[in-house]
Each structure stands twice: as C-alpha cells, then as structure tokens.
Amino acid sequence: MISQRYRPVVFAVPAIFIIWLLAVAGYRLAASLKWSPDKVGVYTASVDIARLTGSGRDRAIRQLEGMIDDLSLEEREQVWPPILKRWVAAMTQREKSQFLAATALPGFKQTPGAFDQLPPEQRQRAMDERLEQLREARAHDDTGTESTAPPGNDPKPPAPNPPGRP
C-alpha cells in the first residue's frame, strides 16, 4: 500500500511520462505528414505523367500542386529542376498555365499587376535602375573584383609557360 504522502508522485510521474510520449508521437506524425523535397521527388519519379490520361492525370497534377504549395521557397528551388524536365514537359499548355498559376508564390502573382499600375516614368526609372544593377553585377567576376575587360568581351587567359620553365 502506498502512503498518502507519495500517492501524488506515484500518479504524476506516469502521467507526465505518458504526456511526453503522446507529444513526441504527435511531433513525429506531423513531421511525417509534411512534404519535403525528397518526398516530392519520390512522387514525381513514381508517377509517369506521360502515361496518365483524363481524371487520373488531373488528380496527379493537383496532388503535385498541393505538395509544392506546402514547401518553403528554398525547398521549391530544390524541387523545380527535376519537375521541369519530366512533368512540365509532358503537360499540355493549359495544364502548364494552371500548374504555374497554382504554384506561384503570392508575391510573384502580385508583382506584375503592381508594376503595371505605376506611372510610365516610374516604370522606366525602375527598369533603368535594374538594368544598371545587372550591368554592375556583370562587371564583377566571381571573386568580387572589378573586371578590366569591356562588357561582352572575356579577358584573354594568361599564356601557358613553355615546357621546362616554371
């Protein structure tokens, strides 16, 4: 028989242990239900979109749209190249436009409309600024140093040393 003094401890310890087990199980379940780039890759590899027709094809594309919508921007960047090679190439033009509209980020959808609403002089200034940024980025090579060659020309590589000379 358990004394009155230790009875709350005897019941509380197993209760806390069970609560922790349920929390860990819920966390693992939620993690397993979350889509990852690997899971999307497995799905796209397992379903041959070119062989599907009708409602099966639509269902597969909608499933993929849902998976991609659940991914973060960085995860989407990991997933896009394999999808573009096989799935988007096999889609009809109507399917492609629906797929891109469904998987585009909200900010991406709003940007063209906001740009079109700008007055013409502001649009031109924004375009000029962006072109200047692109020119500056092109002028810098991978090391971050300024290129000495004129734009569009690659600098000549150094001449190789003749044989026998260091």
Secondary structure, 3 states (H helix, E strand, C coil): CCCCCCHHHHHHHHHHHHHHHHHHHHHHHHHHHCCCHHHHHHHHHHCCCCCCCHHHHHHHHHHHHHHHHCCCHHHHHHHHHHHHHHHHHHCCHHHHHHHHHHHCCHHHHHHHHHHHHCCHHHHHHHHHHHHHHHHHHHHECCCCCECCCCCCCCCCCCCCCCCCCC
